[in-house]
Amino acid sequence: MEITVNIGYDDLLAAVKKLPAAKIQQLKSALGNDLIQSKASGELSDFQNYLLQAPVMSDEQYDQYKADRKHFSSWRMK
């Protein structure tokens, strides 16, 4: 049997704060760093998603970029 409850973060935090100290400690140890690390490692931040969706240069574009860079650098050297 599975029950899904949609509770906002603020409501959840308020409910946890009402727990006795022993139950808060039990909840904290149950969540633990391992669970938090495993959850966090599977999720990508908005910035990571942005970077993964960014355009990528083709090999030809990169070769042209290097040639242009070399050409512009020679102007600055003179």
Biopython code that builds the backbone (N, CA, C, O; Angstrom):
import numpy as np
from Bio.PDB.StructureBuilder import StructureBuilder

atoms = [
    (1, "MET", "N", (0.853, -1.172, 0.000)),
    (1, "MET", "CA", (0.000, 0.000, 0.000)),
    (1, "MET", "C", (0.898, 1.235, 0.000)),
    (1, "MET", "O", (1.896, 1.297, 0.718)),
    (2, "GLU", "N", (0.524, 2.203, -0.813)),
    (2, "GLU", "CA", (1.316, 3.419, -0.912)),
    (2, "GLU", "C", (0.395, 4.620, -0.782)),
    (2, "GLU", "O", (-0.678, 4.670, -1.382)),
    (3, "ILE", "N", (0.837, 5.584, 0.013)),
    (3, "ILE", "CA", (0.074, 6.810, 0.205)),
    (3, "ILE", "C", (0.967, 7.974, -0.185)),
    (3, "ILE", "O", (2.112, 8.071, 0.257)),
    (4, "THR", "N", (0.439, 8.843, -1.005)),
    (4, "THR", "CA", (1.178, 10.024, -1.403)),
    (4, "THR", "C", (0.506, 11.244, -0.804)),
    (4, "THR", "O", (-0.701, 11.436, -0.951)),
    (5, "VAL", "N", (1.297, 12.072, -0.124)),
    (5, "VAL", "CA", (0.776, 13.274, 0.511)),
    (5, "VAL", "C", (1.550, 14.458, -0.052)),
    (5, "VAL", "O", (2.781, 14.445, -0.091)),
    (6, "ASN", "N", (0.834, 15.467, -0.482)),
    (6, "ASN", "CA", (1.458, 16.652, -1.044)),
    (6, "ASN", "C", (1.513, 17.729, 0.035)),
    (6, "ASN", "O", (0.528, 18.425, 0.281)),
    (7, "ILE", "N", (2.683, 17.859, 0.680)),
    (7, "ILE", "CA", (2.875, 18.834, 1.755)),
    (7, "ILE", "C", (3.968, 19.795, 1.310)),
    (7, "ILE", "O", (5.012, 19.374, 0.811)),
    (8, "GLY", "N", (3.727, 21.060, 1.491)),
    (8, "GLY", "CA", (4.731, 22.068, 1.168)),
    (8, "GLY", "C", (5.912, 21.991, 2.125)),
    (8, "GLY", "O", (5.812, 21.453, 3.227)),
    (9, "TYR", "N", (7.023, 22.539, 1.677)),
    (9, "TYR", "CA", (8.248, 22.502, 2.488)),
    (9, "TYR", "C", (8.037, 23.187, 3.835)),
    (9, "TYR", "O", (8.450, 22.659, 4.867)),
    (10, "ASP", "N", (7.405, 24.346, 3.834)),
    (10, "ASP", "CA", (7.201, 25.091, 5.079)),
    (10, "ASP", "C", (6.318, 24.318, 6.048)),
    (10, "ASP", "O", (6.563, 24.318, 7.254)),
    (11, "ASP", "N", (5.290, 23.659, 5.519)),
    (11, "ASP", "CA", (4.411, 22.852, 6.373)),
    (11, "ASP", "C", (5.157, 21.662, 6.960)),
    (11, "ASP", "O", (4.986, 21.324, 8.131)),
    (12, "LEU", "N", (5.984, 21.032, 6.136)),
    (12, "LEU", "CA", (6.774, 19.894, 6.612)),
    (12, "LEU", "C", (7.756, 20.333, 7.691)),
    (12, "LEU", "O", (7.897, 19.670, 8.719)),
    (13, "LEU", "N", (8.428, 21.447, 7.454)),
    (13, "LEU", "CA", (9.384, 21.963, 8.434)),
    (13, "LEU", "C", (8.692, 22.298, 9.741)),
    (13, "LEU", "O", (9.229, 22.011, 10.811)),
    (14, "ALA", "N", (7.518, 22.896, 9.680)),
    (14, "ALA", "CA", (6.758, 23.223, 10.889)),
    (14, "ALA", "C", (6.378, 21.954, 11.639)),
    (14, "ALA", "O", (6.440, 21.920, 12.868)),
    (15, "ALA", "N", (5.984, 20.911, 10.913)),
    (15, "ALA", "CA", (5.612, 19.648, 11.557)),
    (15, "ALA", "C", (6.817, 18.997, 12.228)),
    (15, "ALA", "O", (6.703, 18.460, 13.330)),
    (16, "VAL", "N", (7.963, 19.045, 11.568)),
    (16, "VAL", "CA", (9.177, 18.454, 12.158)),
    (16, "VAL", "C", (9.584, 19.218, 13.410)),
    (16, "VAL", "O", (10.021, 18.616, 14.390)),
    (17, "LYS", "N", (9.443, 20.531, 13.384)),
    (17, "LYS", "CA", (9.809, 21.338, 14.557)),
    (17, "LYS", "C", (8.920, 21.044, 15.762)),
    (17, "LYS", "O", (9.317, 21.299, 16.898)),
    (18, "LYS", "N", (7.730, 20.514, 15.528)),
    (18, "LYS", "CA", (6.822, 20.187, 16.624)),
    (18, "LYS", "C", (7.141, 18.829, 17.257)),
    (18, "LYS", "O", (6.624, 18.502, 18.325)),
    (19, "LEU", "N", (7.997, 18.038, 16.589)),
    (19, "LEU", "CA", (8.354, 16.724, 17.127)),
    (19, "LEU", "C", (9.214, 16.863, 18.380)),
    (19, "LEU", "O", (9.912, 17.863, 18.550)),
    (20, "PRO", "N", (9.163, 15.847, 19.265)),
    (20, "PRO", "CA", (10.073, 15.845, 20.412)),
    (20, "PRO", "C", (11.518, 15.650, 19.934)),
    (20, "PRO", "O", (11.754, 15.133, 18.842)),
    (21, "ALA", "N", (12.459, 16.063, 20.748)),
    (21, "ALA", "CA", (13.882, 16.028, 20.384)),
    (21, "ALA", "C", (14.330, 14.619, 19.981)),
    (21, "ALA", "O", (15.111, 14.468, 19.041)),
    (22, "ALA", "N", (13.851, 13.601, 20.673)),
    (22, "ALA", "CA", (14.256, 12.220, 20.358)),
    (22, "ALA", "C", (13.794, 11.823, 18.958)),
    (22, "ALA", "O", (14.529, 11.156, 18.229)),
    (23, "LYS", "N", (12.590, 12.226, 18.581)),
    (23, "LYS", "CA", (12.069, 11.895, 17.246)),
    (23, "LYS", "C", (12.814, 12.679, 16.165)),
    (23, "LYS", "O", (13.046, 12.157, 15.074)),
    (24, "ILE", "N", (13.188, 13.919, 16.455)),
    (24, "ILE", "CA", (13.963, 14.710, 15.489)),
    (24, "ILE", "C", (15.319, 14.057, 15.270)),
    (24, "ILE", "O", (15.794, 13.964, 14.138)),
    (25, "GLN", "N", (15.947, 13.603, 16.364)),
    (25, "GLN", "CA", (17.238, 12.925, 16.243)),
    (25, "GLN", "C", (17.090, 11.618, 15.455)),
    (25, "GLN", "O", (17.956, 11.282, 14.647)),
    (26, "GLN", "N", (16.011, 10.888, 15.685)),
    (26, "GLN", "CA", (15.761, 9.640, 14.960)),
    (26, "GLN", "C", (15.557, 9.933, 13.473)),
    (26, "GLN", "O", (16.080, 9.206, 12.628)),
    (27, "LEU", "N", (14.809, 10.976, 13.144)),
    (27, "LEU", "CA", (14.595, 11.369, 11.757)),
    (27, "LEU", "C", (15.903, 11.788, 11.101)),
    (27, "LEU", "O", (16.176, 11.429, 9.956)),
    (28, "LYS", "N", (16.702, 12.544, 11.827)),
    (28, "LYS", "CA", (17.989, 13.007, 11.303)),
    (28, "LYS", "C", (18.910, 11.827, 11.005)),
    (28, "LYS", "O", (19.574, 11.812, 9.969)),
    (29, "SER", "N", (18.957, 10.851, 11.888)),
    (29, "SER", "CA", (19.823, 9.695, 11.646)),
    (29, "SER", "C", (19.273, 8.816, 10.527)),
    (29, "SER", "O", (20.043, 8.197, 9.792)),
    (30, "ALA", "N", (17.949, 8.755, 10.390)),
    (30, "ALA", "CA", (17.352, 7.960, 9.312)),
    (30, "ALA", "C", (17.659, 8.579, 7.950)),
    (30, "ALA", "O", (17.921, 7.858, 6.987)),
    (31, "LEU", "N", (17.628, 9.904, 7.864)),
    (31, "LEU", "CA", (17.945, 10.569, 6.601)),
    (31, "LEU", "C", (19.431, 10.456, 6.304)),
    (31, "LEU", "O", (19.819, 10.095, 5.193)),
    (32, "GLY", "N", (20.252, 10.758, 7.278)),
    (32, "GLY", "CA", (21.688, 10.586, 7.174)),
    (32, "GLY", "C", (22.335, 11.215, 5.954)),
    (32, "GLY", "O", (21.660, 11.605, 5.002)),
    (33, "ASN", "N", (23.633, 11.304, 6.002)),
    (33, "ASN", "CA", (24.396, 11.898, 4.908)),
    (33, "ASN", "C", (24.392, 11.025, 3.661)),
    (33, "ASN", "O", (24.426, 11.545, 2.545)),
    (34, "ASP", "N", (24.349, 9.708, 3.830)),
    (34, "ASP", "CA", (24.375, 8.813, 2.667)),
    (34, "ASP", "C", (23.143, 9.022, 1.787)),
    (34, "ASP", "O", (23.256, 9.079, 0.563)),
    (35, "LEU", "N", (21.987, 9.133, 2.397)),
    (35, "LEU", "CA", (20.757, 9.353, 1.640)),
    (35, "LEU", "C", (20.799, 10.712, 0.940)),
    (35, "LEU", "O", (20.435, 10.833, -0.229)),
    (36, "ILE", "N", (21.242, 11.716, 1.666)),
    (36, "ILE", "CA", (21.321, 13.059, 1.086)),
    (36, "ILE", "C", (22.313, 13.088, -0.063)),
    (36, "ILE", "O", (22.036, 13.685, -1.103)),
    (37, "GLN", "N", (23.466, 12.454, 0.108)),
    (37, "GLN", "CA", (24.487, 12.410, -0.950)),
    (37, "GLN", "C", (23.951, 11.677, -2.180)),
    (37, "GLN", "O", (24.153, 12.131, -3.306)),
    (38, "SER", "N", (23.271, 10.552, -1.976)),
    (38, "SER", "CA", (22.766, 9.786, -3.119)),
    (38, "SER", "C", (21.672, 10.550, -3.859)),
    (38, "SER", "O", (21.596, 10.486, -5.086)),
    (39, "LYS", "N", (20.831, 11.266, -3.133)),
    (39, "LYS", "CA", (19.793, 12.076, -3.769)),
    (39, "LYS", "C", (20.425, 13.237, -4.537)),
    (39, "LYS", "O", (20.041, 13.516, -5.673)),
    (40, "ALA", "N", (21.380, 13.903, -3.925)),
    (40, "ALA", "CA", (21.998, 15.078, -4.535)),
    (40, "ALA", "C", (22.831, 14.706, -5.759)),
    (40, "ALA", "O", (22.893, 15.478, -6.717)),
    (41, "SER", "N", (23.464, 13.553, -5.743)),
    (41, "SER", "CA", (24.311, 13.172, -6.873)),
    (41, "SER", "C", (23.477, 12.813, -8.097)),
    (41, "SER", "O", (23.968, 12.912, -9.222)),
    (42, "GLY", "N", (22.240, 12.402, -7.905)),
    (42, "GLY", "CA", (21.388, 12.042, -9.024)),
    (42, "GLY", "C", (20.672, 13.224, -9.650)),
    (42, "GLY", "O", (20.137, 13.115, -10.753)),
    (43, "GLU", "N", (20.659, 14.349, -8.958)),
    (43, "GLU", "CA", (19.953, 15.517, -9.455)),
    (43, "GLU", "C", (20.943, 16.512, -10.043)),
    (43, "GLU", "O", (22.030, 16.715, -9.502)),
    (44, "LEU", "N", (20.565, 17.117, -11.134)),
    (44, "LEU", "CA", (21.393, 18.148, -11.740)),
    (44, "LEU", "C", (20.827, 19.517, -11.398)),
    (44, "LEU", "O", (19.611, 19.708, -11.357)),
    (45, "SER", "N", (21.709, 20.450, -11.158)),
    (45, "SER", "CA", (21.255, 21.807, -10.877)),
    (45, "SER", "C", (20.799, 22.469, -12.176)),
    (45, "SER", "O", (21.049, 21.960, -13.268)),
    (46, "ASP", "N", (20.135, 23.600, -12.040)),
    (46, "ASP", "CA", (19.694, 24.343, -13.218)),
    (46, "ASP", "C", (20.885, 24.734, -14.081)),
    (46, "ASP", "O", (20.819, 24.681, -15.309)),
    (47, "PHE", "N", (21.972, 25.127, -13.429)),
    (47, "PHE", "CA", (23.166, 25.527, -14.179)),
    (47, "PHE", "C", (23.763, 24.341, -14.932)),
    (47, "PHE", "O", (24.191, 24.489, -16.077)),
    (48, "GLN", "N", (23.795, 23.176, -14.306)),
    (48, "GLN", "CA", (24.312, 21.983, -14.982)),
    (48, "GLN", "C", (23.447, 21.632, -16.188)),
    (48, "GLN", "O", (23.973, 21.288, -17.246)),
    (49, "ASN", "N", (22.138, 21.714, -16.043)),
    (49, "ASN", "CA", (21.244, 21.456, -17.174)),
    (49, "ASN", "C", (21.471, 22.472, -18.284)),
    (49, "ASN", "O", (21.467, 22.117, -19.463)),
    (50, "TYR", "N", (21.670, 23.735, -17.913)),
    (50, "TYR", "CA", (21.947, 24.784, -18.890)),
    (50, "TYR", "C", (23.218, 24.453, -19.674)),
    (50, "TYR", "O", (23.248, 24.572, -20.899)),
    (51, "LEU", "N", (24.259, 24.040, -18.965)),
    (51, "LEU", "CA", (25.512, 23.708, -19.639)),
    (51, "LEU", "C", (25.360, 22.491, -20.554)),
    (51, "LEU", "O", (25.941, 22.458, -21.639)),
    (52, "LEU", "N", (24.600, 21.511, -20.133)),
    (52, "LEU", "CA", (24.425, 20.311, -20.936)),
    (52, "LEU", "C", (23.602, 20.571, -22.192)),
    (52, "LEU", "O", (23.715, 19.828, -23.168)),
    (53, "GLN", "N", (22.777, 21.612, -22.183)),
    (53, "GLN", "CA", (21.952, 21.934, -23.342)),
    (53, "GLN", "C", (22.592, 22.989, -24.241)),
    (53, "GLN", "O", (22.003, 23.388, -25.245)),
    (54, "ALA", "N", (23.789, 23.440, -23.887)),
    (54, "ALA", "CA", (24.461, 24.486, -24.668)),
    (54, "ALA", "C", (24.925, 23.927, -26.010)),
    (54, "ALA", "O", (25.174, 22.729, -26.140)),
    (55, "PRO", "N", (25.039, 24.806, -27.003)),
    (55, "PRO", "CA", (25.529, 24.340, -28.306)),
    (55, "PRO", "C", (26.993, 23.915, -28.217)),
    (55, "PRO", "O", (27.742, 24.381, -27.358)),
    (56, "VAL", "N", (27.375, 23.035, -29.110)),
    (56, "VAL", "CA", (28.736, 22.494, -29.125)),
    (56, "VAL", "C", (29.338, 22.753, -30.499)),
    (56, "VAL", "O", (28.661, 22.620, -31.518)),
    (57, "MET", "N", (30.616, 23.125, -30.519)),
    (57, "MET", "CA", (31.310, 23.359, -31.787)),
    (57, "MET", "C", (31.604, 22.043, -32.483)),
    (57, "MET", "O", (31.919, 21.034, -31.853)),
    (58, "SER", "N", (31.493, 22.087, -33.794)),
    (58, "SER", "CA", (31.944, 20.928, -34.568)),
    (58, "SER", "C", (33.469, 21.024, -34.693)),
    (58, "SER", "O", (34.058, 22.049, -34.352)),
    (59, "ASP", "N", (34.099, 19.969, -35.177)),
    (59, "ASP", "CA", (35.551, 19.975, -35.354)),
    (59, "ASP", "C", (35.967, 21.061, -36.341)),
    (59, "ASP", "O", (36.992, 21.718, -36.156)),
    (60, "GLU", "N", (35.174, 21.245, -37.383)),
    (60, "GLU", "CA", (35.493, 22.263, -38.380)),
    (60, "GLU", "C", (35.401, 23.666, -37.777)),
    (60, "GLU", "O", (36.251, 24.516, -38.041)),
    (61, "GLN", "N", (34.373, 23.903, -36.972)),
    (61, "GLN", "CA", (34.224, 25.207, -36.330)),
    (61, "GLN", "C", (35.364, 25.472, -35.362)),
    (61, "GLN", "O", (35.845, 26.601, -35.257)),
    (62, "TYR", "N", (35.794, 24.442, -34.660)),
    (62, "TYR", "CA", (36.898, 24.605, -33.711)),
    (62, "TYR", "C", (38.195, 24.901, -34.453)),
    (62, "TYR", "O", (38.976, 25.749, -34.019)),
    (63, "ASP", "N", (38.433, 24.215, -35.562)),
    (63, "ASP", "CA", (39.631, 24.484, -36.358)),
    (63, "ASP", "C", (39.608, 25.913, -36.886)),
    (63, "ASP", "O", (40.642, 26.581, -36.906)),
    (64, "GLN", "N", (38.438, 26.389, -37.315)),
    (64, "GLN", "CA", (38.313, 27.765, -37.799)),
    (64, "GLN", "C", (38.551, 28.752, -36.663)),
    (64, "GLN", "O", (39.189, 29.785, -36.864)),
    (65, "TYR", "N", (38.052, 28.447, -35.489)),
    (65, "TYR", "CA", (38.263, 29.296, -34.315)),
    (65, "TYR", "C", (39.750, 29.408, -34.005)),
    (65, "TYR", "O", (40.254, 30.505, -33.765)),
    (66, "LYS", "N", (40.457, 28.278, -34.008)),
    (66, "LYS", "CA", (41.895, 28.307, -33.726)),
    (66, "LYS", "C", (42.631, 29.125, -34.773)),
    (66, "LYS", "O", (43.539, 29.884, -34.432)),
    (67, "ALA", "N", (42.258, 28.986, -36.042)),
    (67, "ALA", "CA", (42.907, 29.745, -37.105)),
    (67, "ALA", "C", (42.635, 31.243, -36.939)),
    (67, "ALA", "O", (43.544, 32.060, -37.088)),
    (68, "ASP", "N", (41.399, 31.600, -36.633)),
    (68, "ASP", "CA", (41.058, 33.009, -36.414)),
    (68, "ASP", "C", (41.809, 33.576, -35.222)),
    (68, "ASP", "O", (42.307, 34.701, -35.271)),
    (69, "ARG", "N", (41.889, 32.813, -34.172)),
    (69, "ARG", "CA", (42.593, 33.249, -32.965)),
    (69, "ARG", "C", (44.071, 33.501, -33.258)),
    (69, "ARG", "O", (44.648, 34.489, -32.803)),
    (70, "LYS", "N", (44.669, 32.595, -34.022)),
    (70, "LYS", "CA", (46.071, 32.754, -34.398)),
    (70, "LYS", "C", (46.240, 34.005, -35.262)),
    (70, "LYS", "O", (47.199, 34.758, -35.095)),
    (71, "HIS", "N", (45.315, 34.215, -36.170)),
    (71, "HIS", "CA", (45.371, 35.382, -37.055)),
    (71, "HIS", "C", (45.247, 36.685, -36.259)),
    (71, "HIS", "O", (46.018, 37.618, -36.481)),
    (72, "PHE", "N", (44.285, 36.755, -35.334)),
    (72, "PHE", "CA", (44.107, 37.962, -34.529)),
    (72, "PHE", "C", (45.279, 38.180, -33.576)),
    (72, "PHE", "O", (45.649, 39.320, -33.299)),
    (73, "SER", "N", (45.855, 37.107, -33.080)),
    (73, "SER", "CA", (47.023, 37.245, -32.204)),
    (73, "SER", "C", (48.190, 37.841, -32.948)),
    (73, "SER", "O", (48.967, 38.602, -32.370)),
    (74, "SER", "N", (48.333, 37.511, -34.223)),
    (74, "SER", "CA", (49.446, 38.076, -34.996)),
    (74, "SER", "C", (49.257, 39.580, -35.180)),
    (74, "SER", "O", (50.251, 40.299, -35.280)),
    (75, "TRP", "N", (48.047, 40.077, -35.227)),
    (75, "TRP", "CA", (47.811, 41.521, -35.318)),
    (75, "TRP", "C", (48.295, 42.234, -34.056)),
    (75, "TRP", "O", (48.868, 43.320, -34.131)),
    (76, "ARG", "N", (48.063, 41.624, -32.915)),
    (76, "ARG", "CA", (48.440, 42.266, -31.656)),
    (76, "ARG", "C", (49.937, 42.263, -31.438)),
    (76, "ARG", "O", (50.455, 43.107, -30.707)),
    (77, "MET", "N", (50.639, 41.336, -32.053)),
    (77, "MET", "CA", (52.076, 41.216, -31.844)),
    (77, "MET", "C", (52.841, 42.302, -32.600)),
    (77, "MET", "O", (53.970, 42.628, -32.231)),
    (78, "LYS", "N", (52.250, 42.861, -33.640)),
    (78, "LYS", "CA", (52.964, 43.822, -34.482)),
    (78, "LYS", "C", (53.021, 45.185, -33.866)),
    (78, "LYS", "O", (53.589, 46.105, -34.453)),
]
sb = StructureBuilder()
sb.init_structure("model")
sb.init_model(0)
sb.init_chain("A")
sb.init_seg("    ")
for serial, (resi, resn, name, xyz) in enumerate(atoms, 1):
    if name == "N":
        sb.init_residue(resn, " ", resi, " ")
    sb.init_atom(name, np.array(xyz, "f"), 0.0, 1.0, " ", f" {name:<3s}", serial, name[0])
structure = sb.get_structure()
